[in-house]
Amino acid sequence: MSVKMRLTRLGDKKSPFYRIVVIDSRKARDGAYFDLIGTYNPLTQPATINIDAEKAKNWISKGVQPTDTVRALLVQQGILEGKKLKPKAGKDVETKEKQEKSEEKAAEEVEEKATETAEEKAQ
């Protein structure tokens, strides 16, 4: 059984209000859920997010996978760590070296042209 942490919609037409719930992934969006983790109201400025951190961490430790939206809310509340983007070391080093070489070549060409024009003017 695949269990997910996701949003279930409440509220009237054009007035969404969401519950953050733990539910079987095969159930309907608004189906019966195992546990209520918190709420999310996107209409307030700024959006109101109420999450029980202990419940969320407990379910995640049991293997529950949050959806992308719920993961973003958990990261925003500081319950989960966001994905850290690692730069690819090999490509960055090669790119910097190529850039430095091309800058050196350009500087040399400018110096050569400057000396040529100075020699032409002297004649």
Phi, psi and omega per residue, in radians:
M1 nan 2.178 -3.134
S2 -1.631 2.050 -3.102
V3 -1.886 2.362 -3.122
K4 -2.225 2.755 2.996
M5 -1.845 2.035 -3.070
R6 -2.567 3.108 -3.129
L7 -1.597 2.488 2.981
T8 -2.133 2.358 -2.966
R9 -1.570 2.393 3.005
L10 -2.266 3.136 3.079
G11 1.672 2.925 -3.117
D12 -1.411 -3.137 3.081
K13 -1.065 2.285 -3.125
K14 1.106 0.302 3.075
S15 -2.376 1.202 -3.049
P16 -1.261 2.542 3.021
F17 -2.509 2.319 -3.012
Y18 -2.079 2.578 2.933
R19 -1.849 2.463 3.036
I20 -1.678 2.024 -3.012
V21 -2.256 2.816 2.998
V22 -1.812 2.156 -2.997
I23 -2.577 2.704 3.037
D24 -1.178 2.307 -3.043
S25 -1.114 -0.343 -3.122
R26 -1.490 -0.160 -3.136
K27 -1.368 2.840 3.105
A28 -1.153 2.808 -3.098
R29 -0.930 -0.755 -3.099
D30 -1.837 0.414 -3.111
G31 -1.299 -3.132 3.141
A32 -1.140 2.412 -3.083
Y33 -2.103 2.853 -3.129
F34 -1.373 -0.791 -3.033
D35 -2.649 2.504 3.066
L36 -1.644 2.105 -3.087
I37 -1.646 -0.665 -3.120
G38 -3.120 -2.917 -3.140
T39 -2.329 2.806 -3.141
Y40 -2.532 2.128 3.113
N41 -2.072 1.790 -3.096
P42 -1.341 -0.156 -3.058
L43 -1.428 -0.415 3.131
T44 -1.336 2.746 3.118
Q45 -2.008 1.925 -0.121
P46 -1.294 2.917 -3.102
A47 -1.014 2.432 -3.132
T48 -1.587 2.184 3.125
I49 -2.218 2.091 3.075
N50 -2.107 1.980 -3.114
I51 -2.278 2.339 3.030
D52 -1.410 1.820 -3.035
A53 -1.071 -0.705 -3.125
E54 -1.093 -0.799 3.121
K55 -1.080 -0.778 -3.105
A56 -1.081 -0.835 3.131
K57 -1.104 -0.669 3.125
N58 -1.073 -0.830 -3.129
W59 -1.182 -0.683 3.132
I60 -1.136 -0.656 3.101
S61 -1.145 -0.423 3.098
K62 -1.455 -0.083 3.065
G63 1.849 0.152 3.121
V64 -1.221 2.343 3.137
Q65 -1.745 2.054 3.081
P66 -1.318 2.587 3.044
T67 -1.234 2.976 -3.102
D68 -1.026 -0.750 -3.121
T69 -1.154 -0.786 3.141
V70 -1.164 -0.671 3.089
R71 -1.043 -0.748 3.131
A72 -1.095 -0.681 3.111
L73 -1.168 -0.712 3.123
L74 -1.147 -0.682 3.099
V75 -1.159 -0.729 -3.134
Q76 -1.077 -0.612 3.130
Q77 -1.467 -0.125 3.116
G78 1.460 0.258 -3.138
I79 -1.434 -0.669 3.069
L80 -2.015 2.725 3.029
E81 -1.544 2.481 3.105
G82 -1.295 2.857 3.103
K83 -1.228 2.286 3.119
K84 -1.700 2.157 -3.135
L85 -1.443 2.154 3.140
K86 -1.741 2.214 3.068
P87 -1.242 2.513 3.114
K88 -1.333 1.982 -3.008
A89 -1.069 -0.784 -3.083
G90 -1.073 -0.792 -3.095
K91 -1.221 -0.704 -3.132
D92 -1.120 -0.745 -3.132
V93 -1.130 -0.790 3.134
E94 -1.093 -0.730 -3.121
T95 -1.116 -0.762 3.133
K96 -1.113 -0.724 3.133
E97 -1.104 -0.778 3.122
K98 -1.089 -0.703 -3.129
Q99 -1.143 -0.743 3.115
E100 -1.106 -0.734 3.123
K101 -1.100 -0.760 -3.125
S102 -1.168 -0.611 3.089
E103 -1.159 -0.708 3.108
E104 -1.098 -0.764 3.124
K105 -1.085 -0.748 -3.139
A106 -1.099 -0.732 3.119
A107 -1.109 -0.720 3.117
E108 -1.110 -0.746 3.132
E109 -1.090 -0.705 3.130
V110 -1.121 -0.742 3.123
E111 -1.109 -0.735 3.134
E112 -1.090 -0.778 3.135
K113 -1.116 -0.665 3.140
A114 -1.135 -0.743 3.130
T115 -1.180 -0.669 3.113
E116 -1.093 -0.795 -3.129
T117 -1.175 -0.610 3.119
A118 -1.176 -0.684 3.107
E119 -1.155 -0.715 3.133
E120 -1.108 -0.697 3.139
K121 -1.197 -0.588 -3.122
A122 -1.213 -0.460 -3.086
Q123 -1.431 nan nan
